[in-house]
Amino acid sequence: MSKIKIAVLVSGGGTNLQALIDAEKSGIIKSGSISLVISNNETAYALERAKAADIKTTVITKKACGSQDAFEEKLIEILKGENIDLIVLAGFMSILSVKFTSRFDKRIINVHPSLIPSFCGKGFYGLKVHEAALEKGVKVTGATVHFVNEIPDGGEIILQKAVCVEDGDTPEILQKRVMEEAEWKILPEAVEKVSYKLIKGV
């Protein structure tokens, strides 16, 4: 069976990228293949993870491009050049404009560390999400994989998984539990689900 080509966009440590690499190796992701990792940060450890897995990498920074517009143009050029079918944002710290997202409608997915619509949108990323959840006193949080549109965390939800908040949780402890119990599980599942649909032309 032919596989769709996946590009993963990263900015940092790449733990979600690792989860995807492992899921492809173990056969959880079988309808797609990670063929490119793009980082907007040249020192991102995610690049090392990609190299270790023999995946092509490239770095594009807004600073080098000079503007958001030029950055997105370069991104589109690389994605088109590699015939990428699906884009996965895995800790990618750059908001993409409507010009970009509309070109890849239902072909960009992101994982967010809360149960959307809670603790999401502009300004909610990384530890800030877990700090907000603990501040609010919620007993259940989790992660959401969704399609990306021009509204931060605003696209259609693909998968969600709940995670319990425990007494004595710090933002760091909660972040780790949400990653291990939710993000690293549902992101590969969602990638397979969307990849399969793209192959079938649904």
TORKE-607270 format. One record per atom (N, C-alpha, C): x, y, z. Coordinates in steps of 0.001 Angstrom, whole numbers, padded with zeros to 6 digits, always signed. Atoms other than C-alpha are relative to their C-alpha. Example, Ala and Ser with C-alpha at 12.3 -4.5 7.8 and 13.67 -1.06 7.14 Angstrom:
2
+000890-001190+000000
+012300-004500+007800
+000900+001200+000000
-000820-001190-000060
+013670-001060+007140
-000770+001090+000730
REM end
This chain:
202
+000841-001196+000000
+000000+000000+000000
+000882+001255+000000
-000798-001228+000015
+001339+003446-000825
-000303+000792+001262
+000173-000771-001232
+001882+005695+002178
+000015+001484-000328
-000060-001441+000211
+001236+009386+002440
+001273+000525+000668
-001228-000582-000545
+004208+011647+003176
-000333+001042+001057
+000283-000852-001150
+004233+013383+006533
+001202+000896+000302
-001034-000909-000506
+006193+016457+007619
-000382+000367+001428
+000244-000386-001387
+006542+017176+011335
+000724+001320+000254
-000578-001313-000296
+007100+020802+012383
+000260+000108+001493
-000434+000012-001401
+009027+021266+015629
+000713+001303+000366
-000759-001161-000472
+010624+023952+017788
+000926-000341+001165
-000723+000272-001246
+012000+022218+020876
+000556-001405+000123
-000597+001289-000353
+012848+018908+022502
-000436-001173-000857
+000439+001044+000929
+010769+016771+020192
-000516-001282+000628
+000534+001228-000617
+009128+014360+022639
-001193-000542-000793
+001121+000470+000821
+005971+014243+020507
+000492-000562-001331
-000606+000547+001216
+008121+013728+017414
+000490-001416+000272
-000499+001332-000359
+009766+010780+019204
-001143-001003+000089
+001177+000875-000109
+006335+009344+019988
-000483-000420-001387
+000416+000307+001381
+005497+009544+016268
+000987-000951-000682
-001034+000869+000588
+008810+007972+015199
-000171-001425+000531
+000182+001322-000632
+008270+005115+017686
-001273-000679-000501
+001284+000554+000453
+004654+004680+016541
+000087-000503-001437
-000179+000480+001376
+005733+004372+012925
+000789-001311-000007
-000824+001219-000115
+008381+001799+013875
-000829-001187+000479
+000763+001104-000592
+005898-000234+015909
-001247-000351-000809
+001127+000345+000868
+003246-000146+013171
-001327+000632+000385
+001234-000729-000348
+000699+002101+014902
-000329+000943-001164
+000165-000816+001210
+001246+004531+012026
+000443-000857-001176
-000357+000854+001148
+001071+002413+008883
-000443+000583-001344
+000493-000594+001249
-000703+004630+006356
+000828+001199-000436
-000837-001157+000312
+001879+007387+006478
+001433-000235+000412
-001411+000114-000323
+005609+007849+006659
+000575+001398+000254
-000595-001310-000322
+007496+010701+008347
+001212+000183-000914
-001099-000142+000963
+009680+011935+005523
+000765+001308+000156
-000685-001279-000174
+010636+015409+006738
-000306+000586+001373
+000188-000736-001248
+011181+017292+009985
+000516+001418-000235
-000376-001405+000186
+011199+021100+009812
-000005+000684+001362
-000072-000740-001261
+012350+023231+012744
+000169+001487-000273
-000214-001448+000101
+012125+026990+013237
+001014+000448+001057
-001018-000271-001012
+014902+026726+015810
+001177-000940-000277
-001121+000858+000424
+018341+025510+014743
+000608-000829+001122
-000573+000785-001104
+019223+024258+018243
-001012-000983+000595
+001031+000912-000523
+016039+022194+018719
+000533-001427+000070
-000461+001388-000169
+016861+018757+020115
-000793-000962-000895
+000823+000816+000909
+014058+017402+017927
+000763-000346-001290
-000793+000245+001219
+016491+017710+014985
+000923-001204+000186
-000865+001157-000300
+018812+015209+016686
-000805-001294-000039
+000872+001184+000009
+015925+012791+017166
-000307-000429-001441
+000296+000295+001409
+015075+013057+013465
+001215-000623-000685
-001232+000520+000617
+018694+012505+012404
+000264-001435+000452
-000212+001353-000535
+018946+009458+014686
-000932-001009-000666
+000977+000890+000666
+015880+008030+012911
+000140+000053-001517
-000262-000066+001442
+017333+008835+009487
-001080+000740-000774
+001039-000798+000656
+014669+011424+008665
+000637+001320-000437
-000528-001253+000551
+015512+014394+006471
-000439+001188+000862
+000341-001170-000808
+015654+017689+008386
+000324+001287-000746
-000324-001321+000527
+015590+021344+007469
-000381+001047+001048
+000265-001078-000963
+015678+024578+009495
-000401+001257-000770
+000419-001275+000584
+013725+027702+008528
-000335+000917+001160
+000329-000938-001074
+013699+030716+010827
-000629+001269-000576
+000657-001242+000413
+011537+033806+010649
+001048+001096-000159
-001057-001009+000002
+014647+035857+011378
+000745-000025-001341
-000734+000133+001268
+016480+034491+008319
-000868+000409-001190
+000914-000323+001110
+013396+034943+006123
-000377+001484-000018
+000275-001442-000065
+012798+038494+007329
-001417+000384+000371
+001392-000302-000371
+009035+038284+007847
-000804-001291+000077
+000905+001153-000098
+006145+035928+008655
-000401-000478-001393
+000412+000303+001366
+005055+036112+005035
+001058-000795-000759
-001109+000662+000698
+008460+035146+003641
+000285-001368+000623
-000196+001257-000731
+008780+032441+006322
-000998-001058-000491
+001040+000933+000445
+005472+030852+005273
+000183-000381-001466
-000259+000297+001419
+006344+031128+001561
+001061-001079-000134
-001110+000962+000011
+009590+029250+002224
-000484-001373+000465
+000578+001226-000550
+007703+026664+004268
-000824-000721-001071
+000844+000566+001062
+005185+026117+001443
+000866-000585-001110
-000906+000435+001074
+007984+025835-001110
+000650-001348+000348
-000644+001244-000434
+009745+023108+000915
-001007-001151+000062
+001036+001036-000114
+006526+021186+001660
-000453-000491-001374
+000408+000364+001371
+005488+021267-002006
+001120-000792-000683
-001153+000656+000617
+008988+020299-003118
+000178-001444+000446
-000121+001369-000543
+008873+017215-000883
-001290-000803-000175
+001309+000659+000210
+005288+016334-001956
-000641-000475+001309
+000559+000344-001313
+004086+016409+001645
-001529+000012-000059
+001465+000129-000013
+000483+015234+002170
-000620+000475+001309
+000548-000306-001321
+000078+015827+005901
+001070+000690+000839
-000915-000767-000848
+001658+018354+008281
-000428-000198+001451
+000285+000190-001418
+001900+017575+011994
+000797+001033+000797
-000677-000970-000862
+002664+020379+014448
+000248-000687+001341
-000363+000694-001243
+004543+018835+017377
+000865+000948+000830
-000738-000999-000773
+005478+021629+019759
+000609+001060-000896
-000473-001022+000932
+005812+024086+016895
-000453+001362+000506
+000315-001266-000670
+006026+027545+018455
-000124+001172-000973
+000231-001107+000915
+004848+029667+015564
-001435-000097-000505
+001388-000023+000478
+001284+030672+014744
+000040+000155-001525
+000030-000048+001467
+000483+030079+011067
-001205+000815-000465
+001076-000888+000460
-001606+032586+009111
-001046-000762-000807
+001085+000589+000788
-004858+031900+007274
+000477-000306-001424
-000539+000231+001344
-002913+032180+004015
+000657-001382-000086
-000674+001300-000042
-000895+029144+005055
-001003-001125+000270
+000887+001102-000409
-003581+027072+006797
-001050-000328-001060
+001028+000262+001015
-006145+027495+004011
+000559-000771-001207
-000616+000761+001102
-003658+026036+001518
+000059-001496+000294
-000100+001404-000413
-003529+022823+003528
-001211-000381+000842
+001232+000241-000748
-007150+022528+004622
-000142-001481+000346
+000158+001365-000512
-007692+019385+006765
+001263-000859-000232
-001267+000718+000191
-004024+018518+006190
+001069+000455+000998
-000918-000402-001074
-002473+020146+009259
-000648-000410+001317
+000554+000354-001308
-002941+018622+012706
+000963+000417+001103
-000781-000469-001142
-001783+019761+016118
-000466-000729+001249
+000393+000551-001305
-001720+018315+019624
+000091+001128+001017
+000042-001046-001022
-002723+020613+022483
-000194-000660+001366
+000035+000701-001294
-002185+019703+026162
-001144+000377+000943
+001189-000141-000851
-005731+020266+027418
-001186-000570-000768
+001226+000435+000675
-009276+019163+026668
-000663+001252-000572
+000617-001165+000656
-010291+021853+024177
-001522-000135+000115
-000338-001426+000016
-012245+024180+024614
+000570+000577+001299
-000619-000551-001213
-010623+024502+028072
+001467+000340-000238
-001424-000363-000027
-007275+026282+028448
+000667-000089-001376
-000559+000037+001355
-006635+026871+024778
-000110+001376-000634
+000040-001279+000700
-006233+029658+022260
+001281+000783+000219
-001182-000867-000054
-003813+032566+022171
+000617+000036+001401
-000707-000096-001279
-001192+032486+024919
+000042-001278+000818
-000011+001280-000721
-001956+028947+026067
+000911-001000-000710
-000918+000991+000566
+001076+026785+025321
+000942-000475+001100
-000976+000531-000949
+003569+024607+027170
-000542-000058+001423
+000360+000070-001427
+003515+024852+030962
-001159+000915+000373
+001073-000966-000318
+001084+027800+030870
-001366-000685+000047
+001275+000732+000052
-001735+025394+030009
-000230-000731+001320
+000128+000796-001231
-001049+023207+033052
-000094+000889+001236
+000110-000977-001101
-000560+026211+035349
-001449+000480+000108
+001388-000487+000018
-004005+027471+034284
-000970-001072+000498
+000878+001106-000426
-005606+024052+034815
+000062-000178+001518
-000158+000166-001448
-004183+023772+038347
-000596+001186+000760
+000540-001218-000615
-005140+027360+039169
-001523-000064+000090
+001462+000101+000079
-008723+026630+038147
-000521-001119+000905
+000403+001100-000874
-008751+023480+040262
-000731-001125-000709
+000695+001084+000705
-009993+021127+037540
+000500-001351+000502
-000364+001350-000464
-009994+017444+038467
+000417-000889-001175
-000323+000764+001211
-009651+016233+034885
+000531+000960-001046
-000514-000742+001148
-007492+017553+032083
+000305-001030-001082
-000298+000988+001033
-005965+015831+029066
+000667+000623-001198
-000582-000524+001234
-004930+016381+025490
-000995-000136-001141
+000887-000027+001171
-006626+017114+022177
+000848+000050-001262
-000597-000146+001334
-005542+016492+018598
-001092+000589-000887
+001008-000686+000816
-007275+018839+016188
+000600+000448-001331
-000445-000607+001249
-007109+020132+012648
+000343+001454+000276
-000449-001372-000203
-005386+023499+012368
-000659+000923-001018
+000467-001071+000885
-007097+026577+010977
+000618+001309+000488
-000648-001278-000338
-006356+030292+011354
-000215+000426+001450
+000242-000341-001409
-007723+030391+014928
+000840-000933+000874
-000801+000869-000860
-005231+029130+017555
-000870-001014+000755
+000736+001111-000619
-006553+025727+018738
-001483-000001-000394
+001402-000184+000371
-009750+026473+016810
-000566-001011-000987
+000465+000941+001024
-009946+023637+014273
-000765-001183+000567
+000821+001166-000362
-012146+020552+014312
+000800-001041+000794
-000667+000980-000872
-011287+018019+017029
+000007-001385-000654
-000147+001352+000562
-009982+014616+015878
-000079-001043+001117
-000001+000935-001137
-009258+012831+019174
+000270+000762+001296
-000302-000548-001319
-009234+013629+022891
+000203-001143+000979
-000169+000997-001052
-008049+011747+025955
+000114+000730+001331
+000010-000634-001321
-008709+012639+029579
+001104-000565+000898
-001026+000378-000975
-006082+012555+032338
-000413+000612+001339
+000389-000510-001320
-006789+012897+036074
+001071+000915+000578
-000894-000882-000751
-005305+015740+038051
+000070-000570+001413
-000150+000606-001324
-003871+014469+041330
+000450+001031+001033
-000429-000899-001083
-003305+016106+044717
+001515+000130-000039
-001447-000200-000034
+000127+017658+044929
+000636+000179-001377
-000554-000221+001346
+000494+018060+041152
+000615+001397-000112
-000569-001285+000409
+002836+020798+040001
-000228+000090-001508
+000154-000080+001453
+002599+022143+036428
+000916-000991-000732
-000965+000907+000647
+005708+020075+035572
-000434-001465+000087
+000454+001391-000192
+004335+016821+037041
-001210-000269-000896
+001213+000162+000809
+000991+017360+035315
+000346-000047-001488
-000425-000018+001406
+002680+018196+032009
+000525-001384-000427
-000600+001306+000298
+004627+014920+032136
-001090-001081-000103
+001063+001011+000024
+001505+012861+032964
-000876+000150-001240
+000829-000244+001195
-000525+014498+030174
+000727-000480-001265
-000782+000490+001148
+002290+013767+027707
-000045-001518-000080
-000129+001465-000008
+002747+010142+028742
-001329-000716-000196
+001283+000715+000030
-000913+009222+029201
-000915+000419-001151
+000920-000480+001041
-002522+011324+026478
+000703+000370-001302
-000591-000505+001247
-000366+013218+023962
+000689-001082-000822
-000793+000989+000745
+001991+010389+023046
-000839-001164-000517
+000896+001066+000475
-000961+008021+022580
-000909+000492-001135
+001006-000423+000991
-003533+010093+020701
+000603+000679-001227
-000588-000637+001190
-001146+011984+018427
+000291-001045-001085
-000207+001027+001027
+000063+008803+016643
-001309-000588-000535
+001305+000553+000435
-003529+007449+016568
-000680+000945-000991
+000633-000990+000881
-004789+010667+014998
+000728+000090-001339
-000785-000038+001236
-001947+010711+012459
-000382-001185-000891
+000400+001185+000773
-002865+007170+011403
-001413+000165-000562
+001399-000191+000396
-006574+008012+011263
-000101+000943-001212
+000056-000998+001077
-006048+011096+009057
+000743-000508-001244
-000777+000546+001124
-003393+009391+006899
-000819-001024-000787
+000826+001041+000623
-005715+006467+006227
-001108+000632-000837
+001079-000687+000714
-008537+008810+005228
+000536+000689-001267
-000588-000672+001156
-006208+010737+002895
+000317-001003-001115
-000281+001042+001008
-005125+007517+001175
-001293-000435-000680
+001291+000463+000539
-008748+006461+000768
-000744+001111-000741
+000631-001126+000687
-009593+009924-000543
-001289+000451+000648
+001219-000406-000713
-012211+010538+002150
+000091+001482+000332
REM end
